[in-house]
Amino acid sequence: MPRSRVSAAGAVAQALLVLLAGETFAGTWITLFVVLWGIGMLFPATMSLGRPLGRAAPGAASALLGGLRFALGAPARTAAALVALVRPWRGHGEVA
């Protein structure tokens, strides 16, 4: 299974687990492990693939790859927080 699909499968498994069985400590940690395992395999691979593309300016290529992590991580973190924290149907978050 490709590295990015491992993380996606873990995220989908977490969403399905919460929707179908409710929140469980073990289920959350197992699916979180799968997501982070996929990310742990994906990040070094993207850095290794990106370095040869920036042979003329290796510092700029490294900065671009590092900056993309932050640029893509910020909206992803915000989206995850909205999904996880605002669940009025479960009694979580503010209800207007």
PyMOL commands that set and color helices and strands:
alter all, ss='L'
color gray80, all
select helices_A, chain A and resi 3-21+25-50+52-54+58-85+88-90
alter helices_A, ss='H'
color red, helices_A
deselect
rebuild
show_as cartoon
